[in-house]
Amino acid sequence: MVARFVNGKGIRGMLHYNENKVAAGEAKLLLASGFAGDASQYSLAQKLKRFEHLTVLNSRVQTNAIHITLNFDPQDRLTNEQLQQISLAYMERIGFGDQPFLVYLHNDAAHTHVHIATVNIRPDGSRIDTHGIGWKLSEPARQQIEKEFELVVAKGRNQSNELAIKPANLEKALYGKSLTKRAITNVVNAVMNTYAFTSLAEFNAVLQQFNVRTDRGAEGTLMHQKRGLLYSLVNARGEAVGVPIKASAIYNKPTLVRIEKMFAKNQEKRKALKEPLKAAIDRTIGKYTHISKGTLIRELQQQHIATLFRTNEEGMTYGVTYIDHRGKAVFNGSDLGKAYSAKGLLERLSPYDKALKQEIKRPAEQHQTQEPARTHLQAPTPTHYLQLALAKNRPEALPSLPKKKKRKKKGQQPEQSPSLEQ
């Protein structure tokens, strides 16, 4: 389970976001805690009023809204009742058990996840301190809940074979502004919350994997000068379709300023994924004496690694980007090293494919070593693409014979070497 805790300056936007998804059939109200009666029958205005009844008690607190997401691995098969129990347990352990909160179950991604909306003002007007709540309370709560409900642990999520984000459905969007905005919002927020990117180009590379693109506008235009961003749906050919949406109109406001603030943090997050990615590329190339670009792209794709070659109008390749969908990180080729840049990679590729041949040991060698025939020169097949090496076989030590202790005679010199009795 992965828990994300975000502070906001108003709960209205959070409620609109979740209620709109309910209206679109992409979510449902799973639980309402601290509400009198059946909250599922309440209007948006009634739900909002319940929270504002608390926030007006302390107008000095500007950041009073809390938006939490609990994300579960695709291997976790949870019932609605279990999700309710998990949500209640989590809120209780982070100190929000007595606060009113709404839990929405979303079905717009390949993995189960819930959104929780609440406020941090108590009925007596005091403020719940959320400074450091992530490592102080949320992280211990997550670990306890994983054990209690036997969930896939957060550090094991990258072993899942399923991707967490569904591409935007172009047909469902119908090119209408409302549905287009909804589709773009789902993808943009999911990518920002899960992937480590360090430039706008890398962010865009991930978005396009899910049929979305962002654009600053041409240099010299007013939008570019004001550092604005537009988001659009794109088809399989990368062409923008539908109505572009301003960043400021999207929930969580993924503006250029906000995205750029993430770059330094993401630089640290992706460091641990650099060497495993290089190893996966090397292993794939190492399976062949000659490998073509198409084969490399195909084989890495099977390991959930997208390899995007960038070409200019003349068809010349000038760059390459790797998107590790399991590790949730994006790398420019040159960030990994010269051998993984566009130029270095093309030097390692060939117009055709030729796999390594298998050399079988001769029968005499098999009899002598008492081991089954093994292949040589062929790269070992990893059980998981993040493995850097296979365990090595060590020969067993020969058994030693017991030594017979000899009585030392007075004045006798020490023996130079022990002898064995027959």
Summary of the structure (lengths in Angstrom):
residues: 422
radius of gyration: 29.3
end to end distance: 65.7
largest distance: 106.4
contacts: 1154
relative contact order: 0.08
helix: 38%
strand: 19%
